[in-house]
Amino acid sequence: MLPEKVVPDRHPFNVEAFRQGIDLELRASVTFLVGENGSGKSTLLEAVASCCGFNPEGGGRDHLFRTRSEEASLAEALRLSWLPKVTDGFFMRAESFFNFATYLDEVSTLERYGGRSLHGQSHGESFLALFANRFDRGIYILDEPEAALSPRRQLSFLKIIHDLESDGLAQFLIASHSPILLAYPGSSVLSLDGGRIHEVTYRETDHYNITKDFLDSPERFFKQLFAADVGDT
């Protein structure tokens, strides 16, 4: 980050994971960001998307809709060594996908999105229509793409990622809570927990360990989780 652009006690620079600076090295074709809610994943993705010239609310360089005011301070402070290589791509954020779909209905022929309104499909179908038809080459920055996808659809999404990145033409940076997506072979996982951005293995993530422990013994989890309720009665 550029020191002259950093205001240490002001958001987003006071996010714990950013206090030591941001060294975002994309050493794999698919990089995941993990961390608890509030750890800074979405904030960082939005800043990277802005640096790439994408609409900070979702879309590519040619999408101009805006429904809320954006803070661009982190984007202004970032310097990405790989940015000159970026020629195309897309930023998808699940929380503003409805607004993006509405924008497309107003301005697009929808040819690049499968020829159907995204609003005319189920939430999961519209996500996959976007991934399968709009994604080609470039960098794809995705904020919780699993939000509308069933486990089976998440597997379909992983196949789309594989088909694109295996040719070396696509790069993915994804914030996710899904242990299915995080298992993608050969991916890099960066955690924003613990006050810094650092690489972890898939099996070191809470997403893997908590999910595995729960599936192995849900009864044990419920017994511990509800124990306080029993004591209060």
GUPAKE-703704 format. One record per residue (C-alpha): residue in one letter; x, y, z; residue number from 1. Coordinates in steps of 0.5 Angstrom, whole numbers. Each point is the difference from the previous one (the first is absolute). Last residue first. Layout:
- A;X;Y;Z;NUM
...
//
This chain:
- T;-70;-48;65;233
- D;7;4;0;232
- G;4;-6;0;231
- V;-3;-4;-6;230
- D;1;7;-4;229
- A;7;0;2;228
- A;1;-7;-3;227
- F;-3;1;-7;226
- L;7;1;-3;225
- Q;3;-6;3;224
- K;-5;-5;-1;223
- F;-1;3;-7;222
- F;7;-1;-2;221
- R;0;-7;3;220
- E;-6;-2;-4;219
- P;3;3;-6;218
- S;5;-5;0;217
- D;5;-1;-6;216
- L;-4;5;-4;215
- F;1;5;5;214
- D;8;-2;1;213
- K;0;1;-8;212
- T;-3;6;0;211
- I;4;3;6;210
- N;6;-2;-3;209
- Y;-1;2;-7;208
- H;-2;7;0;207
- D;4;1;6;206
- T;6;0;-4;205
- E;6;-5;1;204
- R;-2;-5;-5;203
- Y;0;4;-6;202
- T;7;3;2;201
- V;1;7;2;200
- E;4;6;-3;199
- H;0;6;4;198
- I;-3;7;0;197
- R;0;3;7;196
- G;-3;1;7;195
- G;-2;-7;1;194
- D;-5;-1;-5;193
- L;1;2;-7;192
- S;1;-7;-3;191
- L;3;-1;-7;190
- V;-1;-6;-3;189
- S;3;-2;-6;188
- S;-3;-5;-5;187
- G;3;-6;-3;186
- P;-6;-4;0;185
- Y;-6;3;2;184
- A;-2;-2;7;183
- L;-2;7;2;182
- L;-6;0;-4;181
- I;-3;-6;4;180
- P;2;3;6;179
- S;-4;6;-1;178
- H;1;6;4;177
- S;3;4;-7;176
- A;4;6;-2;175
- I;2;-1;-7;174
- L;6;2;-4;173
- F;0;-4;-7;172
- Q;5;1;-6;171
- A;-2;-2;-7;170
- L;4;-1;-6;169
- G;5;-6;2;168
- D;-4;-5;-3;167
- S;-2;-4;6;166
- E;-3;7;3;165
- L;-6;0;-4;164
- D;-2;-8;-1;163
- H;2;-1;8;162
- I;-4;6;2;161
- I;-6;-2;-4;160
- K;1;-7;3;159
- L;0;3;7;158
- F;-7;4;-1;157
- S;-3;-7;-2;156
- L;2;-3;7;155
- Q;-3;7;3;154
- R;-6;-2;-3;153
- R;0;-7;3;152
- P;1;3;7;151
- S;-6;5;-2;150
- L;2;7;-2;149
- A;-3;7;2;148
- A;6;2;5;147
- E;5;-4;-3;146
- P;3;6;-4;145
- E;2;3;6;144
- D;4;6;-3;143
- L;3;-2;-7;142
- I;5;4;-3;141
- Y;1;-3;-7;140
- I;7;2;-4;139
- G;0;-1;-7;138
- R;-2;-5;-5;137
- D;-7;-3;-1;136
- F;-6;1;5;135
- R;-6;3;-3;134
- N;-4;-6;-2;133
- A;2;-5;5;132
- F;1;4;6;131
- L;-6;5;-1;130
- A;-5;-6;-2;129
- L;3;-4;7;128
- F;-2;6;4;127
- S;-7;1;-4;126
- E;-1;-8;1;125
- G;1;1;8;124
- H;-5;6;1;123
- S;-5;-3;-4;122
- Q;-1;2;-7;121
- G;-4;6;-3;120
- H;4;5;4;119
- L;6;-2;-4;118
- S;-3;2;-6;117
- R;1;-5;-6;116
- G;5;0;-6;115
- G;5;-4;4;114
- Y;4;6;3;113
- R;4;3;-6;112
- E;-6;0;-4;111
- L;-4;4;5;110
- T;-2;5;-4;109
- S;2;5;5;108
- V;-2;7;3;107
- E;-6;-1;4;106
- D;0;-7;1;105
- L;7;0;2;104
- Y;-1;6;5;103
- T;-5;-5;4;102
- A;5;-6;0;101
- F;5;5;3;100
- N;-5;2;5;99
- F;-2;-7;2;98
- F;8;-2;0;97
- S;1;6;6;96
- E;1;-5;6;95
- A;3;-6;-4;94
- R;6;4;-3;93
- M;3;-1;-7;92
- F;6;4;-3;91
- F;1;-2;-7;90
- G;6;-1;-4;89
- D;4;3;-6;88
- T;7;3;-2;87
- V;4;-1;7;86
- K;7;0;-1;85
- P;2;7;2;84
- L;-3;-2;7;83
- W;5;-6;1;82
- S;4;5;5;81
- L;-6;2;4;80
- R;1;7;3;79
- L;-6;1;5;78
- A;-1;7;4;77
- E;-5;3;-5;76
- A;-4;-7;0;75
- L;0;1;8;74
- S;-3;7;0;73
- A;-5;-2;-5;72
- E;-6;1;4;71
- E;-6;-2;-4;70
- S;-7;4;0;69
- R;-6;-4;-1;68
- T;-4;-2;-6;67
- R;5;0;-6;66
- F;-1;-3;-7;65
- L;6;1;-5;64
- H;2;-6;-3;63
- D;5;0;-5;62
- R;6;-2;4;61
- G;-3;-6;3;60
- G;-6;-1;5;59
- G;-1;0;7;58
- E;-1;6;5;57
- P;7;2;-1;56
- N;-1;1;-7;55
- F;7;-3;-3;54
- G;6;4;-2;53
- C;5;-5;3;52
- C;1;5;6;51
- S;-7;0;1;50
- A;0;-8;0;49
- V;6;0;5;48
- A;-4;5;5;47
- E;-6;-4;0;46
- L;3;-6;1;45
- L;4;3;6;44
- T;-6;2;3;43
- S;-4;-6;-1;42
- K;5;-4;3;41
- G;1;5;6;40
- S;0;-5;6;39
- G;-7;3;2;38
- N;-3;-7;-1;37
- E;5;-5;2;36
- G;6;-2;-5;35
- V;1;-3;-7;34
- L;3;3;-6;33
- F;1;-5;-6;32
- T;5;0;-6;31
- V;-1;-4;-6;30
- S;5;1;-6;29
- A;6;-1;6;28
- R;5;5;2;27
- L;-5;6;1;26
- E;4;4;4;25
- L;-4;5;5;24
- D;5;3;4;23
- I;-4;5;4;22
- G;3;4;6;21
- Q;1;-1;7;20
- R;-7;3;2;19
- F;-4;-3;-5;18
- A;-2;-7;3;17
- E;-2;4;6;16
- V;-5;5;-3;15
- N;3;7;2;14
- F;1;2;-8;13
- P;-7;-1;-2;12
- H;-2;4;4;11
- R;4;5;4;10
- D;5;0;5;9
- P;6;-2;-5;8
- V;-1;5;-5;7
- V;4;-3;-6;6
- K;0;4;-7;5
- E;7;3;2;4
- P;3;-7;2;3
- L;-2;-3;-7;2
- M;-2;-7;1;1
//
